[in-house]
Amino acid sequence: MNWQLFDALGIFFGFTANLAVSQVGHTAWRWQTASSVLPSIVLLTLIFVCPESPRFLMKHGKYRGAHRTLVALRGEAVLAAKEMLYVHYQMEVEMRHLRRKHPDTEANRAARDHEGASEEKHITQRSGTGINYWQKLGQLFTERRVRRAMVAAVVCMIGQQLCGVNVLAFYSSTFFCDAGGSLSANSELGAANDPSFLRPLFLSWGIGFTNFLFAFPAYYLIDKKGRRWLLLIALPFLALTMLATSLSFLIPNGNSARGPVIAFWTYVFMFFYSWSMGPVPFTMSAEVFPLETRVVGMSFAVFVNLFGAGLLTLFVPALTIALGHAGLLGLFAGLNVVTFILVFFFVRETAGAALGGTPGSMTFLSLEELNYIFGVSTRKHIKYQLTTVLPWAWSYYVRRDEACDDQPKKLYIWASASNQRTQTDRQADEGES
């Protein structure tokens, strides 16, 4: 969540820098490009004071360093020790599972040879499971539990590009310039008193400010309501506001209301995006993978997201020429509907609210307990959405049936400690994902 907030802050600062140096004349574009150097230096400096994650340190046997980091995060040594104990045993479970899948690796043979060693020696000599990077990458597609997590992460990441936010962010000045009439042929680029030049920059600055300001509600909503809930609530509004922005370009060019109407619907779109499709994809992608495949899983999810952004920069100009601004934004309004369908069927709720309880209460999930959620087969998950969630939504939201429960019957029911493993193994065997 912090990543998205500061990403939005960086975008806002970028638009601010564009405005700040817009009046220097023909070299303005050079200063706008060079302004990105300053935050890069700050980031490079802060990297050296950022600690490694506790789970990474524990994976490499550095338990004392992990404990110090957890104490700094949790505030109490007893809470840090409790989480370390849980993570340690979960790591043991994951390692035994991977050893069964890859029994002949050198590290696994060594682990079997040292089974009689003391726990302290076992901990300090931990050096991973012996599974190399390419094997972990392959597990994203071959291991059922990991594949389900990968699908959920990729749907969220590619959905962030399909919703159209980066089209507005990358080409906002072009949109607003055309919305208010093109720059006059006789105006010089960056002329100090040329409102047709400054107006698009100010309106683009508003996009950055809106994106940053309305990222703050996500701190409350993303755990209180859930990641999937935020996406399913916001995506219909993203589709409608993108459609409204598209239709606004049909207002005649000479109409004075054309520019303000386009700007208004653009800002409303950014309002819904900032607390939903903005923070959720990276938050979910960082938490859904098991520890052993988390690095490669998150890397692959980010690759999909940035690859999609790269495709936008290549094809949006050509699509704009072919379809116009109205047609282009109308296309992305439809892609928001596609994203909603993909999220509904393939993204699972990873907030603790998925485990039940009364509305407004919260049972927090640790990262490792997500194994039980992704132990449910994709087929069963889709069937649950069609046969349970859809009828409940129709009765609760459309018919307003007073006898309808406040929440649908839960798919992820927290089992007792004695049968959690049995239930998860049984769910994992129910059909192909």
C-alpha positions as CSV (number, residue, x, y, z in Angstrom):
1,M,0.0,0.0,0.0
2,N,2.8,2.4,0.8
3,W,4.3,1.6,-2.6
4,Q,1.2,2.9,-4.4
5,L,0.9,6.0,-2.2
6,F,4.5,7.1,-3.0
7,D,4.2,6.0,-6.6
8,A,1.2,8.4,-6.8
9,L,3.2,11.0,-5.0
10,G,6.0,10.6,-7.6
11,I,3.6,11.0,-10.4
12,F,2.2,14.2,-8.8
13,F,5.7,15.6,-8.4
14,G,6.4,14.8,-12.0
15,F,3.4,16.8,-13.2
16,T,4.4,19.6,-10.8
17,A,8.0,19.6,-12.3
18,N,6.5,19.9,-15.8
19,L,4.6,23.0,-14.7
20,A,7.6,24.4,-12.8
21,V,9.9,24.4,-15.8
22,S,7.3,25.0,-18.5
23,Q,8.2,28.7,-18.8
24,V,11.9,28.4,-19.6
25,G,11.3,28.5,-23.4
26,H,12.3,26.0,-26.1
27,T,14.5,24.0,-23.7
28,A,11.5,23.2,-21.4
29,W,11.3,19.6,-22.5
30,R,14.9,19.1,-21.6
31,W,14.4,20.3,-18.1
32,Q,11.2,18.3,-17.7
33,T,13.2,15.2,-18.6
34,A,16.1,16.0,-16.4
35,S,13.9,16.7,-13.4
36,S,13.6,12.9,-12.8
37,V,17.3,12.8,-11.8
38,L,16.7,14.3,-8.3
39,P,14.2,11.8,-7.0
40,S,16.3,9.0,-8.4
41,I,19.2,10.1,-6.3
42,V,17.0,10.3,-3.2
43,L,15.8,6.7,-3.9
44,L,19.3,5.4,-4.5
45,T,20.4,6.9,-1.1
46,L,17.4,5.4,0.8
47,I,18.0,1.9,-0.5
48,F,21.1,1.6,1.8
49,V,19.0,2.2,4.9
50,C,16.1,-0.1,4.0
51,P,16.3,-3.5,5.9
52,E,15.8,-6.8,4.2
53,S,12.4,-8.5,4.9
54,P,12.3,-10.9,7.9
55,R,11.4,-13.9,5.8
56,F,14.3,-13.3,3.4
57,L,16.7,-13.1,6.4
58,M,15.2,-16.3,8.0
59,K,15.5,-18.1,4.7
60,H,19.2,-17.4,4.7
61,G,19.6,-18.4,8.4
62,K,19.9,-14.8,9.7
63,Y,17.4,-15.2,12.5
64,R,18.8,-12.5,14.8
65,G,18.6,-9.9,12.0
66,A,15.0,-11.1,11.3
67,H,14.1,-10.7,14.9
68,R,15.5,-7.1,15.0
69,T,13.5,-6.2,11.9
70,L,10.3,-7.7,13.3
71,V,10.7,-5.9,16.6
72,A,11.0,-2.7,14.7
73,L,7.9,-3.5,12.7
74,R,5.7,-5.0,15.5
75,G,6.9,-2.9,18.4
76,E,7.1,-5.8,20.9
77,A,9.6,-8.6,21.2
78,V,7.0,-11.2,22.1
79,L,5.0,-10.4,18.9
80,A,8.1,-10.6,16.9
81,A,9.0,-14.0,18.4
82,K,5.5,-15.3,17.8
83,E,5.6,-14.4,14.1
84,M,9.1,-15.8,13.8
85,L,8.0,-19.2,15.2
86,Y,5.1,-19.4,12.9
87,V,7.1,-18.4,9.8
88,H,9.8,-20.9,10.7
89,Y,7.5,-23.8,10.8
90,Q,5.7,-22.7,7.7
91,M,9.0,-22.6,5.9
92,E,9.7,-26.1,7.1
93,V,6.4,-27.3,5.6
94,E,7.1,-25.6,2.3
95,M,10.6,-27.1,2.2
96,R,9.3,-30.6,2.8
97,H,6.8,-30.1,0.1
98,L,9.4,-29.0,-2.4
99,R,11.7,-31.9,-1.4
100,R,8.9,-34.3,-2.3
101,K,8.6,-32.6,-5.7
102,H,12.4,-32.4,-6.3
103,P,14.0,-35.2,-4.2
104,D,17.3,-35.4,-6.1
105,T,18.7,-31.9,-5.7
106,E,22.0,-31.6,-3.9
107,A,20.6,-29.4,-1.1
108,N,17.7,-31.8,-0.4
109,R,20.0,-34.8,-0.2
110,A,22.1,-32.8,2.3
111,A,19.1,-31.9,4.3
112,R,18.1,-35.6,4.6
113,D,21.7,-36.3,5.8
114,H,21.4,-33.7,8.5
115,E,18.0,-34.7,9.8
116,G,19.5,-35.8,13.1
117,A,21.4,-32.6,13.7
118,S,20.3,-30.1,16.3
119,E,17.7,-27.5,15.5
120,E,20.2,-24.7,16.1
121,K,22.6,-26.2,13.6
122,H,19.8,-26.8,11.1
123,I,18.7,-23.2,11.3
124,T,22.2,-21.6,10.9
125,Q,23.0,-23.9,8.0
126,R,19.8,-23.1,6.1
127,S,20.6,-22.2,2.5
128,G,17.4,-22.7,0.6
129,T,15.9,-25.8,-1.0
130,G,18.3,-26.1,-3.9
131,I,15.6,-25.1,-6.4
132,N,17.1,-22.8,-8.9
133,Y,15.5,-19.7,-10.5
134,W,14.3,-21.5,-13.6
135,Q,12.7,-24.3,-11.6
136,K,10.9,-21.7,-9.5
137,L,9.7,-20.0,-12.6
138,G,8.4,-23.3,-13.9
139,Q,6.5,-23.8,-10.7
140,L,4.4,-20.7,-11.6
141,F,2.8,-22.8,-14.3
142,T,3.1,-26.4,-12.9
143,E,2.4,-26.2,-9.2
144,R,-1.4,-25.9,-8.8
145,R,-1.4,-23.7,-5.7
146,V,1.3,-21.4,-7.2
147,R,-0.4,-21.3,-10.6
148,R,-3.7,-20.1,-9.0
149,A,-1.8,-17.3,-7.2
150,M,0.0,-16.4,-10.4
151,V,-3.3,-16.2,-12.3
152,A,-4.8,-13.9,-9.6
153,A,-1.7,-11.6,-9.6
154,V,-1.5,-11.4,-13.4
155,V,-5.2,-10.6,-13.8
156,C,-4.8,-7.7,-11.3
157,M,-1.6,-6.5,-13.0
158,I,-2.9,-6.6,-16.5
159,G,-6.2,-5.2,-15.4
160,Q,-4.4,-2.1,-14.2
161,Q,-3.3,-1.5,-17.8
162,L,-6.7,-2.5,-19.3
163,C,-8.6,0.0,-17.1
164,G,-7.0,2.8,-19.1
165,V,-5.4,4.8,-16.3
166,N,-2.0,4.9,-18.0
167,V,-3.5,6.1,-21.2
168,L,-4.8,9.1,-19.3
169,A,-1.5,9.6,-17.4
170,F,0.8,9.2,-20.4
171,Y,-1.3,11.3,-22.8
172,S,-3.3,13.6,-20.5
173,S,-1.7,16.8,-21.9
174,T,-2.6,15.7,-25.5
175,F,-6.1,14.9,-24.4
176,F,-6.6,18.2,-22.7
177,C,-4.9,20.2,-25.4
178,D,-7.4,18.7,-28.0
179,A,-10.3,19.1,-25.5
180,G,-9.7,22.8,-25.3
181,G,-8.6,23.4,-28.9
182,S,-5.2,22.8,-30.3
183,L,-2.3,25.2,-29.7
184,S,-2.5,28.1,-32.1
185,A,-0.3,27.8,-35.1
186,N,1.4,31.1,-34.2
187,S,2.0,30.3,-30.6
188,E,5.5,29.5,-29.5
189,L,6.1,26.4,-27.5
190,G,6.3,27.3,-23.8
191,A,5.3,31.0,-24.3
192,A,4.8,32.5,-20.9
193,N,1.4,34.1,-21.7
194,D,-0.1,31.4,-23.9
195,P,-3.0,29.9,-21.9
196,S,-3.5,27.2,-24.6
197,F,-0.1,25.8,-23.6
198,L,-0.5,26.1,-19.8
199,R,-4.1,24.9,-19.5
200,P,-3.3,21.2,-20.4
201,L,-0.4,21.2,-18.0
202,F,-2.6,22.5,-15.2
203,L,-5.3,20.0,-15.9
204,S,-2.7,17.1,-16.1
205,W,-1.4,18.4,-12.7
206,G,-4.9,17.9,-11.4
207,I,-4.8,14.2,-12.4
208,G,-1.6,13.7,-10.4
209,F,-3.1,15.5,-7.4
210,T,-6.4,13.5,-7.5
211,N,-4.5,10.2,-7.8
212,F,-2.4,11.0,-4.7
213,L,-5.1,12.5,-2.6
214,F,-7.6,9.6,-2.9
215,A,-5.0,6.9,-2.4
216,F,-5.3,7.5,1.4
217,P,-8.8,5.9,1.8
218,A,-7.2,2.6,0.6
219,Y,-5.3,2.4,3.9
220,Y,-8.7,1.8,5.6
221,L,-10.6,0.0,2.9
222,I,-8.0,-2.5,1.6
223,D,-8.1,-4.6,4.9
224,K,-11.5,-3.5,6.2
225,K,-13.3,-4.5,3.0
226,G,-10.8,-6.6,1.1
227,R,-8.8,-6.5,-2.1
228,R,-11.3,-8.2,-4.3
229,W,-14.2,-6.2,-2.9
230,L,-12.4,-2.9,-3.9
231,L,-11.9,-4.1,-7.4
232,L,-15.4,-5.4,-7.9
233,I,-16.9,-2.2,-6.5
234,A,-14.7,0.2,-8.5
235,L,-14.5,-1.4,-11.9
236,P,-18.1,-0.7,-12.9
237,F,-17.6,2.9,-12.0
238,L,-14.3,3.0,-13.9
239,A,-16.1,1.7,-17.0
240,L,-18.9,4.2,-16.7
241,T,-16.6,7.2,-16.1
242,M,-14.3,6.2,-18.9
243,L,-17.3,5.9,-21.2
244,A,-18.5,9.4,-20.0
245,T,-15.0,10.8,-20.8
246,S,-15.2,9.2,-24.2
247,L,-18.6,10.6,-25.0
248,S,-17.5,14.0,-23.8
249,F,-15.1,14.2,-26.8
250,L,-18.2,14.2,-29.0
251,I,-19.1,17.7,-27.7
252,P,-18.5,20.2,-30.6
253,N,-15.0,21.7,-30.6
254,G,-16.3,25.3,-30.2
255,N,-18.4,24.6,-27.2
256,S,-16.9,26.2,-24.1
257,A,-18.1,23.3,-21.9
258,R,-16.1,20.7,-23.8
259,G,-12.8,21.0,-21.9
260,P,-14.3,21.2,-18.3
261,V,-16.7,18.3,-18.9
262,I,-13.8,16.1,-20.1
263,A,-11.6,17.2,-17.2
264,F,-14.5,16.5,-14.7
265,W,-15.0,12.9,-15.8
266,T,-11.3,12.3,-16.0
267,Y,-10.9,13.4,-12.3
268,V,-13.9,11.2,-11.3
269,F,-12.2,8.3,-13.0
270,M,-9.0,8.9,-11.1
271,F,-11.0,9.1,-7.8
272,F,-12.3,5.6,-8.3
273,Y,-9.0,4.3,-9.5
274,S,-6.8,5.7,-6.7
275,W,-8.2,3.4,-3.9
276,S,-8.9,0.3,-6.0
277,M,-7.0,-0.6,-9.2
278,G,-4.1,1.6,-8.0
279,P,-3.1,-0.1,-4.7
280,V,-4.6,-3.6,-5.1
281,P,-2.6,-5.2,-7.9
282,F,0.8,-4.7,-6.2
283,T,-0.5,-5.4,-2.7
284,M,-2.0,-8.7,-3.9
285,S,0.9,-9.8,-6.0
286,A,3.3,-9.3,-3.1
287,E,1.3,-11.5,-0.8
288,V,-0.2,-14.4,-2.7
289,F,2.9,-16.5,-3.5
290,P,4.6,-19.0,-1.1
291,L,7.9,-17.8,0.3
292,E,10.0,-20.0,-1.9
293,T,8.5,-18.6,-5.1
294,R,7.6,-15.1,-3.9
295,V,10.5,-13.4,-5.5
296,V,10.0,-14.9,-9.0
297,G,6.3,-14.7,-8.7
298,M,6.3,-11.0,-7.9
299,S,8.9,-10.4,-10.6
300,F,6.8,-12.1,-13.2
301,A,3.7,-10.1,-12.1
302,V,5.5,-6.8,-12.4
303,F,6.9,-7.8,-15.7
304,V,3.4,-8.4,-17.0
305,N,2.3,-5.0,-15.7
306,L,5.2,-3.0,-17.2
307,F,5.1,-5.0,-20.4
308,G,1.4,-4.0,-20.7
309,A,2.4,-0.3,-20.1
310,G,5.1,-0.6,-22.8
311,L,2.5,-2.0,-25.3
312,L,0.3,1.0,-24.5
313,T,3.0,3.5,-25.5
314,L,3.5,1.6,-28.8
315,F,-0.1,1.2,-29.9
316,V,-2.1,4.0,-28.3
317,P,-0.9,6.7,-30.8
318,A,-1.8,4.4,-33.7
319,L,-5.2,3.6,-32.1
320,T,-5.8,7.3,-31.5
321,I,-5.3,8.1,-35.2
322,A,-7.6,5.2,-36.2
323,L,-10.3,5.7,-33.6
324,G,-10.0,9.2,-32.3
325,H,-10.0,10.1,-28.6
326,A,-13.6,9.1,-28.2
327,G,-13.2,5.7,-29.8
328,L,-10.0,5.0,-27.9
329,L,-11.5,5.8,-24.5
330,G,-14.6,3.9,-25.4
331,L,-12.5,0.9,-26.1
332,F,-10.9,1.1,-22.7
333,A,-14.4,1.4,-21.2
334,G,-15.2,-2.0,-22.6
335,L,-11.9,-3.4,-21.4
336,N,-12.9,-2.4,-17.9
337,V,-15.9,-4.7,-18.2
338,V,-13.6,-7.5,-19.4
339,T,-11.4,-6.8,-16.3
340,F,-14.4,-7.0,-14.0
341,I,-15.3,-10.5,-15.4
342,L,-11.7,-11.7,-15.0
343,V,-11.5,-10.4,-11.5
344,F,-14.9,-12.0,-10.6
345,F,-13.9,-15.5,-11.7
346,F,-10.1,-15.7,-11.1
347,V,-9.2,-13.3,-8.2
348,R,-9.6,-14.6,-4.7
349,E,-10.1,-12.5,-1.6
350,T,-6.9,-12.4,0.4
351,A,-7.9,-10.2,3.2
352,G,-8.9,-11.8,6.5
353,A,-12.6,-10.9,5.9
354,A,-12.7,-13.9,3.5
355,L,-12.6,-16.3,6.4
356,G,-16.0,-15.2,7.8
357,G,-17.1,-13.2,10.8
358,T,-19.6,-10.3,11.0
359,P,-19.4,-7.4,8.5
360,G,-16.9,-4.9,9.8
361,S,-14.9,-7.3,11.8
362,M,-11.5,-8.5,10.7
363,T,-9.6,-11.8,11.1
364,F,-6.2,-11.0,9.8
365,L,-4.4,-13.5,7.6
366,S,-0.7,-14.0,7.8
367,L,1.0,-14.3,4.4
368,E,1.6,-18.0,5.0
369,E,-2.1,-18.8,5.7
370,L,-3.0,-17.8,2.2
371,N,-2.0,-21.4,1.2
372,Y,-5.4,-22.5,2.4
373,I,-7.2,-20.0,0.2
374,F,-5.3,-21.0,-2.9
375,G,-5.8,-24.7,-2.0
376,V,-9.3,-24.4,-3.5
377,S,-9.3,-25.4,-7.2
378,T,-10.1,-22.8,-9.8
379,R,-13.1,-24.9,-11.0
380,K,-14.6,-24.9,-7.5
381,H,-13.9,-21.2,-7.1
382,I,-15.7,-20.4,-10.4
383,K,-18.6,-22.6,-9.5
384,Y,-18.9,-20.9,-6.2
385,Q,-19.1,-17.5,-7.9
386,L,-21.8,-18.6,-10.3
387,T,-24.0,-20.7,-7.9
388,T,-23.5,-18.8,-4.6
389,V,-22.2,-15.2,-5.1
390,L,-24.3,-14.2,-8.1
391,P,-27.7,-15.4,-6.6
392,W,-26.8,-13.7,-3.3
393,A,-25.9,-10.4,-5.0
394,W,-29.2,-10.5,-7.0
395,S,-31.2,-11.0,-3.8
396,Y,-29.3,-8.6,-1.7
397,Y,-28.6,-5.7,-4.0
398,V,-31.3,-5.9,-6.6
399,R,-34.3,-7.5,-5.0
400,R,-33.4,-6.0,-1.6
401,D,-34.6,-9.2,0.1
402,E,-34.7,-8.6,3.8
403,A,-34.3,-12.3,4.5
404,C,-31.1,-12.4,2.6
405,D,-27.9,-12.7,4.7
406,D,-25.5,-9.7,4.8
407,Q,-22.8,-11.9,3.2
408,P,-22.9,-15.0,1.0
409,K,-22.0,-18.4,2.3
410,K,-18.3,-18.5,2.7
411,L,-16.1,-20.7,0.4
412,Y,-13.1,-20.4,2.7
413,I,-14.1,-21.7,6.1
414,W,-11.3,-21.7,8.6
415,A,-10.8,-25.3,9.7
416,S,-9.7,-26.5,13.1
417,A,-6.0,-27.1,13.7
418,S,-6.4,-30.8,13.5
419,N,-7.9,-31.0,10.0
420,Q,-6.5,-27.9,8.2
421,R,-3.9,-29.9,6.4
422,T,-6.4,-32.6,5.4
423,Q,-8.9,-30.1,4.1
424,T,-6.3,-28.3,2.1
425,D,-4.9,-31.4,0.5
426,R,-8.4,-32.6,-0.4
427,Q,-9.3,-29.2,-2.0
428,A,-6.1,-29.2,-4.0
429,D,-7.0,-32.6,-5.6
430,E,-10.5,-31.5,-6.7
431,G,-9.9,-30.9,-10.4
432,E,-7.3,-29.1,-12.5
433,S,-6.8,-25.4,-11.8
